[in-house]
C-alpha cells in the first residue's frame, strides 16, 4: 500500500527557505554556465564538438567529462537548458541529498556507457543528463511513496513524459545512446538512493492529537495487530472488537 503521508509544516521556516533558494539557484547557475560556454564558442568561431565523446577512442574518453557542456547550435542548447533547469529545481527541492549524488553519477557513468557502447561519431549535449534526472525523479518517487515524492513524479511525467521515447533510436543524428545510458543510471540512482533524504515528518490527524492512547498501541492498531494489545492500555479501549 502506498504511504501517501502529508508533510507537516516545517519546524524551521528559515531552513525551508534556504532549501527553496538552493533548488532555484544551483540549476540556474548550471544553465548559465552552459549558455556562457556556447556563447564563447560562437564568439571564437571554433568547433568545440571535438570535446564530445568519441566511443572507444582514448582521446575521445575526455568527452565523458566535457560532452554535456558542448552543444551543436543554439537550438540544441535551448532544447536542453529549460528542461535541465526545471528538472534540477524539482529534484533538488524534493531530494536534495540524493540529487547531489545522482547528478555526478548520471554525468560520468552515463558518459562511460556512451563511450563503451555507442555508435561511432561524436556525442555532445546535456540531453543524457536531462533524461537521467527525469528517470531518477520518477523512480525515487515510486520508491519513497510519500505525498511530495509522488506529486513531483506526476508533475515531471506530465511535463516530460515524452522523453520516455528518447531512449529508443529515432533520428540518425540524435544520440539516443546518451539518453538511454543517462536514463538507466538515473533510474538506478533513484532505486538505491531513495533513503538518502529523510521522509517528510507526517502530520498527525486531529483526532489522533486528542487521543491519549500511547504511540505503541496506535502503531499496533494501524498494523492490525489487535490481539497484541492489552486490555486497559488506553482510556478509549481501542483493542475491543465486536
N, C-alpha and C positions, 0 to 999 in steps of 0.2 A: 504494500500500500504506500502511496506517495505521501511524504511527510511535508505537506504544504504549510509549514509554520509561518505565521505572520511575524515579521520582525518587530520587536519592541522599540519604542523611541530610544535614540542613542543616549547613553548615560553622560557622554561628554560631547556637547554640540561643537566645541572647537575642533575635536578630533574628526568629527564628521565633515565639517567644513574643509579641513585640511585634506581629507580623503577625496572630496569632490574636486578640490583645487588641483591636486596631483593628477587625477584622472583626466582633467581638461588640459593641463599644461604639457605633460610629457608627450602625449600623442601629437599635440600641436607643434611641439618642438621638433619631433621626428619628421613631421610633414614639412616643416620649414627647411630642414636640412636637405631633404630630397629635392625640394624646389630650388634651393640655392645651388646644389650640385648641378642640376640640369641647366640652370641659367648660366653658370660658369662654363659649362660645356658649350653652350650656344655662343657665348661671347668669345671664347677662344677659337671656335670653329673646328675643334678637334673631334675625333671619333673615339669616344671612350667605351665603345662596345667591346673592345678587347679586354676590358676588365670584367666581362661576363664569364660564366662557367663554360669551359670547353671540355666536354666529357672525356675522361681517361687520358688527359694530357697533363703532364706535370706542371707546366706553367699555367695552364687553364684552371688548376686547382685553386689558384688565388681568388678566382671568381666566387668560391664558396663564401668568402668574406665580403667581397665588393659588389657582386652582381645585383643584390637588392637595391643598391644605391644608384644604379645606372638605368636610364630609360631611353628608348629609341626616338621618342618625339614628345612634344607637349601633350598630344592626345593620349599617348601611352601613359605618361606621368599622371595626367588628370583622371585617368580611369582607375588609378590605384590610390592616389593620395586621399580623396574624401573617404573612401571605404576604409583605408587604414586608420584614419583619424577616428572615425565613428566606432570601429571595432576595438581599437585601442582604448578609447574612452570608456566604453561599456565594460570591457573585460577588466580594466584597471580599477574601475569602481566596484564591480561585483566581486572580483577575486584578485586583489592587489598582489598578494604574496605569490599565488600560483602563476599569475601572468608574468611577474618578473623572472620567474624560472622558465616559463614556456616560451617566451619570445626569443631568447638566445638559442634555445634548443631547436625551435622551428627554423630559425635563420640558418644555423650551422648544420644540423642533421638533415634538414630538407635539402640544403645545397649539396651536401655529401651524396644524398640519394640521386640527385640530378647528375652529379659528376660521375657516379658509378654506372648508372643505367640509362641515361637519357640518349636521345638521338644525337648524331654528330651536328655540330653547329654551336654558335654562341647563344647562351641563355641569359637574358638580362631581365631586370624588373622586380618589383616588390610583390607581384601577384601571388607568389608562393607563400609569402608571409600573411597576406590577407586571407587566403584560403585556410592557412593553418590556424589563424585566430578564429575564423568562423567555425571550423570544426571543433576547435578547443572549447569555445563558449557553449556550443550545443551539447557536447559530451559531458563537460563538467556540470552543466545544469541538470542533466539527467541523473548524473551520479550523486549530486548533492541533494536534490529533491526538496529544497526549501522554496518558499514562495518567490523570493527575489531571484534565485538562480533560474527557476523555471520561467519567470517573466522575462528575464534577459534573453534566454534561449529562444523564446517565442518571438520576441521583438527582432532578434537577429535573423531568425529564419524568415520572418515576414519581409524584412528589408533585403536580405541577401540570399534567400533560398535558391535562387537560380544559379548560384555559384556551385551548387552540388554537381551540375553538369560539366563544370570546368575541369573536372578530373579525368574526363574522357577525351580522346583525340577528336578534334573537330576541325580547326583551321590549321593548315600546314605551318604557318609562320608563328603560331601561338604555342608556347611551351606548356603543353598540358602536363608534362612531367614535373615541372616546378609546382603546379597546382596539386598534383597527385601526392608528391612526397611531402609538401607542406601540410596537406590535409591529413595524411597518415600520422605525421609527427604531432600535429596539433591534437588529433583525436587520442593518441597515446598519452600525451601530456594531460589532457582532460580526464582520462580514465584513472591515472595514477596520482595526480596532484589535487584531487578534489578535497582532500582533508588538509591541504596546506593552509587554508584560511578557516578560522573558526566559523561554525554555523551561527546564523543570527540568533540572538537571545530572544526566545519566544515570548510573546505577550500572553499572559495568563488571562483566561476569561473572567468576567466579573463575578460569576457565581463561585469560581474557584478561589478568588481573593477573599470571599466572605466565609469560606468553608474552614472549619477548624480541624479537618482531617489531616493527619500528618502526611508528609510527602511520600513516604514509603508505601503507605496504604493507597494513596492516589495512584502511584505507579502500578501497583498490583491490579487495581481496578481497571486502569487503561489497558493493561495487558491481558485482562480476562482471567487473572489468577485469583478468583474469588474464594476458592477453597482454602487458600493460604492465609486469609485474613481472620484474625482472632476476633470473636465477638467482643463488643465493647471497646474496640480500637479507636472509634471516633464517636462523637455525640450523636451523629446522624445515622449510625449503623449502616454504612454503605455495603456491608458484607451480606446483608439479608437478601435472599432471593425468594420470590413467590413461586 
